[in-house]
């Protein structure tokens, strides 16, 4: 639709320019008048000018439409994260050089992980928050959000993808919630292999016919093999954690896009921050960065309006963001603890923290801290994650 509207605008402009032509007395020369200037043009030149105008209009419209399509498809690859889970064990690691390496000296897990991601994708941020909190080392491959050539080896065209080295090759793990649950399973019971956990989750069927994640089996890793709960956890704790993780994916994350792309100016600021924090100048050519930032900002501004309607947000989308953040804070207050998990974060804390981390540099996040008390909890979470506090839980 955007391409059609652009083409219509350019066509109208071409018609206007055509009306500005007028014939001279001898019928041979024509002149073009604009802003008081008169330029003599032959018929041949006039034809070339008209052809050029129409060609340019068509080219811009088609180009804008294609770019809009690619940006929209990229958004869908994030928005629909979690609708596919089938994985195929790879014999060899894809020949992709990591963008950077995150190494923790105290990592005792023995895991060899490579995260294929977008730096500011909320689902990718969820996975990173988990890995950082537990002090697990991993490599990062920054995926080109337009061409996605870095995941050309995968049938699963969404991010995040966590590639894990196992005995017989490399096991891809898809879907942020599944990745976190599976890794938590492994950290709790290392007698089981990663690939065995990967076989377990899809075999149960993590999604129903609508593609919705089946949270009924989230956290079943606590009971899965040893028929016992982890230390200091009750079944009520597990049910509560499951509820909030589901809310994070089904509700809270959908308040982000309409807020960070609320106005065209905000959309440009957001994309420029994405470029800066994602180090796009290091990983992608200039033409691609310009395409993503300029066309992407315009496209996501328009898409944000659709998402606002789809997820039934208030006319003032900021208020919807504040309301959901306050709902989360009331849940913590009802427990009378620092975090939803108690004195230490649980998986729901890490999920919400990761989602908010994805917009940390945006105006929406600054407004959120100003109009709610989320900053107190967020800063406490940041301290826990940056200190890799969860690594103490892995010592035994």
Protein Blocks (a to p, Z undefined) as FASTA:
>chain_A
ZZmmmmmmmmmmmmmmmmmpccdfkomaccddeehiacdddfklmmmmmmmmmmmmmmmm
mmmmmmmmmmmmmmmmmmmgoiacbdcddfbdcdbdcfbdcddfklcnlpacdddddfkl
mklmmmmmmmmmnopacddddddfklommmmmpmblcdcddddddfklcaddehjklmmm
mmmmmmmmmmbcfklmmmmmmmnopacfkopacfklgoklmmmmnopacehiafklmmmm
mmmmmmmmmmmmmmmmmmmmmpmmlmmmmmmmmmmmnommmmpcfklmmmmmmmmmmmmm
mmmmmmmmmnopafblmlmmmmmmmmmmmmmmmnopablnljaccfklmmmmmmmmmmmm
gmklmmmmmmmcklmmmmmmmmmmmnommmmmmgZZ
